[in-house]
Amino acid sequence: MAPYSFDAPDTDAILRSSDGKEFPVHKLILSLSSPVFQGMFGLPQPTDPSPQIASIDVPEPSDILQPFIQYLYPRSPPKVSDLSAWAALYTVADKYGAEAVMESLRDMLIPRFLETFPLRVYALASRWGLEEEAKIASTRTLSMDIMTEFPREDADLMGGVACQQLYLLHFSRREAARALIESHPLPSASDPSCGCPPPVYSSLVPTLCRRVTTTPWLTAEEMYREVAKWDYPNKCNNYCRNTTKNKHAYFSSILKGVSELPQTI
């Protein structure tokens, strides 16, 4: 079923947007969906010499008013593919007390926008008091380096408390991950039966510490990628299998420790 198309013959009111576009609507449907509209349609309307249906001016522009009204009708909702449009619609829905619209928009926030805009999702969820969504988004921001650059627009949007909570999550996790790596025993030397010189791990700890300083969210793929960067001093027929095994055990142990660090606000 397509969204409401504003061409029903039995409409009994018109909403006029701030840019002058008119939207024929049904008072009953809008009144049942929004207490603000219910009160608005109950107000006395200016007298008009011609017998026309009520026309009410609203401050929203047509590109926001149209999808918002379509959400109020029991039809398929319009598509919201832009996070800025989501924020504008949620703002209008909150203003008019349209709880069903707010719930519908809330349901799409994480699955539709989290992967692409984790920080903005956290900012919007924090602004509107969506605690569960804010927690999920805070974990996803751990793949970002907000310590070096925290976008001012997002910081203003989320407010001081939420901004501080996210900053402390990143800072505490980085410091804890750094301490974990620095205190972890290095992998043992190569298998003596190979006859190879022992591998040099002098760059291992600094490399991983730089990793957690830049991005505190360590994944297995990222960690194991480091294995390929460490060449052994000499290759042998046995390829230092024990050394490789020890390295992976080292990574697995670190990953286990990192997975137990705080992951959300």
C-alpha positions in Angstrom: 0.0 0.0 0.0 1.4 3.4 -1.0 1.7 6.3 1.3 -1.3 8.7 1.6 -1.3 10.8 -1.6 -3.5 13.8 -0.5 -6.1 13.2 -3.2 -9.0 11.8 -1.1 -12.3 13.4 -2.1 -13.7 13.5 1.5 -11.0 15.7 3.2 -12.3 18.3 5.6 -9.2 20.4 6.4 -6.1 21.8 4.7 -2.7 22.2 6.3 -0.6 25.0 4.6 3.2 24.7 5.0 5.5 27.6 5.6 6.4 27.6 1.9 2.8 27.8 0.9 2.0 24.3 -0.2 -1.4 23.0 0.8 -2.1 19.4 2.0 -5.8 18.2 2.2 -6.3 16.1 5.3 -8.9 14.4 7.4 -9.4 16.0 10.8 -10.4 12.8 12.5 -7.2 10.9 11.4 -4.9 13.7 12.5 -6.8 14.3 15.7 -6.5 10.6 16.7 -2.8 10.7 15.9 -1.8 13.9 17.6 -3.3 15.7 20.7 -1.9 19.0 19.2 -3.9 18.5 16.0 -6.9 17.5 18.1 -6.7 20.8 20.0 -6.0 22.8 16.8 -9.0 21.5 14.9 -11.2 22.2 18.0 -10.3 26.0 17.9 -12.8 28.4 16.3 -11.8 29.1 12.7 -11.8 32.6 11.0 -15.1 33.3 9.3 -15.0 33.2 5.5 -17.7 34.4 3.2 -17.4 31.4 1.0 -18.2 27.9 2.4 -14.7 26.4 2.3 -13.1 23.8 4.5 -10.8 24.9 7.3 -7.3 25.9 6.3 -4.6 26.1 8.9 -1.1 27.5 8.5 1.7 25.5 10.2 5.4 26.5 10.5 6.9 23.4 8.9 8.2 23.4 5.3 6.5 21.1 2.8 9.4 18.7 2.5 9.0 17.8 6.2 5.3 18.3 6.6 4.3 16.0 3.8 6.1 12.9 5.0 5.0 13.6 8.6 1.4 13.7 7.6 1.8 10.6 5.6 3.1 8.9 8.7 -0.1 9.7 10.5 -2.3 7.8 8.0 -2.8 4.0 8.3 -0.9 3.4 5.0 2.6 2.5 4.1 5.0 5.2 5.6 7.2 7.2 3.3 10.8 6.2 2.9 13.4 8.0 5.1 16.8 7.4 3.7 18.6 10.5 5.1 19.5 10.9 8.7 18.9 14.7 8.6 15.3 14.0 7.4 14.9 11.5 10.2 16.0 14.1 12.7 13.6 16.7 11.3 10.7 14.2 11.3 11.4 13.1 14.8 11.5 16.8 15.9 8.1 17.5 14.3 6.6 14.2 15.7 7.7 15.2 19.2 6.3 18.7 18.7 2.9 17.4 17.8 2.9 14.5 20.3 2.6 11.9 17.5 3.8 9.0 19.6 3.2 6.3 16.9 5.3 8.3 14.5 8.1 8.6 17.1 8.1 4.9 17.7 8.2 4.1 14.0 11.1 6.4 13.5 12.9 5.1 16.6 12.6 1.5 15.3 14.5 2.4 12.1 17.3 4.5 13.7 19.7 1.7 14.5 19.1 -0.7 11.6 19.1 2.0 9.0 21.7 4.5 10.1 24.1 3.0 12.7 26.7 1.5 10.4 27.2 4.7 8.4 26.6 7.4 11.0 27.4 5.9 14.5 28.4 9.2 16.1 25.4 11.1 14.7 23.1 8.3 15.8 24.5 8.5 19.3 24.1 12.2 19.2 20.4 12.0 18.1 19.6 9.2 20.5 21.1 11.1 23.4 19.3 14.3 22.5 15.9 12.5 22.5 16.5 10.3 25.5 16.6 7.1 23.6 18.8 5.3 26.1 19.0 1.9 24.5 19.9 3.3 21.1 22.5 5.6 22.6 24.2 2.6 24.3 24.3 0.6 21.1 25.6 3.6 19.2 28.3 4.3 21.8 29.7 0.9 21.3 29.8 1.4 17.5 31.7 4.7 17.9 34.6 2.8 19.3 35.8 2.2 15.8 36.2 6.0 15.5 39.0 8.3 16.7 36.9 10.9 18.5 39.8 11.7 20.8 41.7 13.5 18.0 38.7 15.1 16.4 35.2 15.4 17.9 32.9 17.0 15.4 31.5 20.2 16.9 28.1 19.8 15.3 27.7 16.3 16.9 28.9 17.5 20.2 26.4 20.4 20.2 23.7 18.1 19.2 24.2 15.5 21.9 24.8 18.0 24.8 27.5 18.2 27.4 26.6 15.2 29.6 26.3 12.8 26.7 29.4 14.1 25.1 31.4 13.7 28.4 30.0 10.1 28.8 31.2 9.1 25.3 34.6 10.8 25.8 35.1 9.0 29.1 34.2 5.6 27.5 36.8 6.1 24.8 39.5 7.4 27.1 39.0 4.7 29.8 38.9 1.9 27.3 42.0 3.1 25.5 44.0 3.4 28.7 42.8 0.0 29.9 43.6 -1.7 26.6 47.1 -0.1 26.6 47.7 -1.3 30.1 46.5 -4.8 29.2 48.9 -5.0 26.2 51.9 -3.5 28.1 51.5 -6.0 30.9 50.8 -9.0 28.8 53.7 -11.6 28.4 55.1 -11.6 24.9 54.9 -14.8 22.8 57.7 -17.2 23.3 60.6 -17.6 21.0 60.7 -19.9 18.0 60.8 -23.7 18.3 64.4 -24.6 19.2 64.2 -27.7 17.0 63.9 -25.4 13.9 67.3 -23.9 14.4 66.0 -20.4 13.5 67.0 -17.3 15.3 64.3 -16.1 17.7 61.9 -13.5 16.2 62.2 -9.9 17.4 59.1 -8.6 19.1 60.5 -5.2 20.0 57.9 -3.4 17.9 55.0 -5.5 18.9 53.9 -3.7 22.1 54.3 -0.2 20.6 52.4 -1.2 17.5 49.4 -2.5 19.4 49.5 0.4 21.8 49.4 2.8 18.8 46.4 0.7 17.6 44.4 1.2 20.8 45.4 4.8 21.0 43.9 5.4 17.5 41.0 3.0 17.7 40.1 1.4 21.0 37.9 -1.2 19.3 40.2 -4.1 18.5 38.8 -6.8 16.3 40.2 -10.3 15.6 40.7 -9.4 12.0 42.7 -6.3 12.8 44.8 -8.1 15.3 45.6 -11.2 13.2 46.4 -8.9 10.3 49.4 -7.8 12.4 50.7 -11.4 12.3 51.4 -11.1 8.6 53.5 -8.0 9.1 56.0 -9.7 11.3 58.5 -11.6 9.2 60.7 -14.2 10.8 64.5 -13.6 10.7 64.9 -16.7 8.5 62.5 -19.1 6.9 62.8 -22.8 7.5 61.1 -26.0 6.4 59.0 -26.1 9.6 58.1 -22.4 9.1 58.4 -21.9 12.9 54.9 -23.4 13.4 55.2 -23.2 17.2 56.1 -19.5 16.9 53.0 -18.9 14.8 50.9 -20.8 17.2 52.3 -18.8 20.1 51.5 -15.6 18.3 47.9 -16.5 17.7 47.6 -17.6 21.3 49.0 -14.2 22.4 46.5 -12.4 20.3 43.6 -14.5 21.5 44.5 -13.8 25.1 44.7 -10.1 24.4 41.4 -10.1 22.5 39.8 -11.9 25.4 41.0 -9.3 27.8 39.9 -6.4 25.5 36.5 -8.0 25.0 36.0 -7.7 28.8 36.6 -4.0 28.8 33.7 -1.5 29.0 32.0 -1.3 25.6 29.2 1.1 26.2 28.3 4.2 28.2 
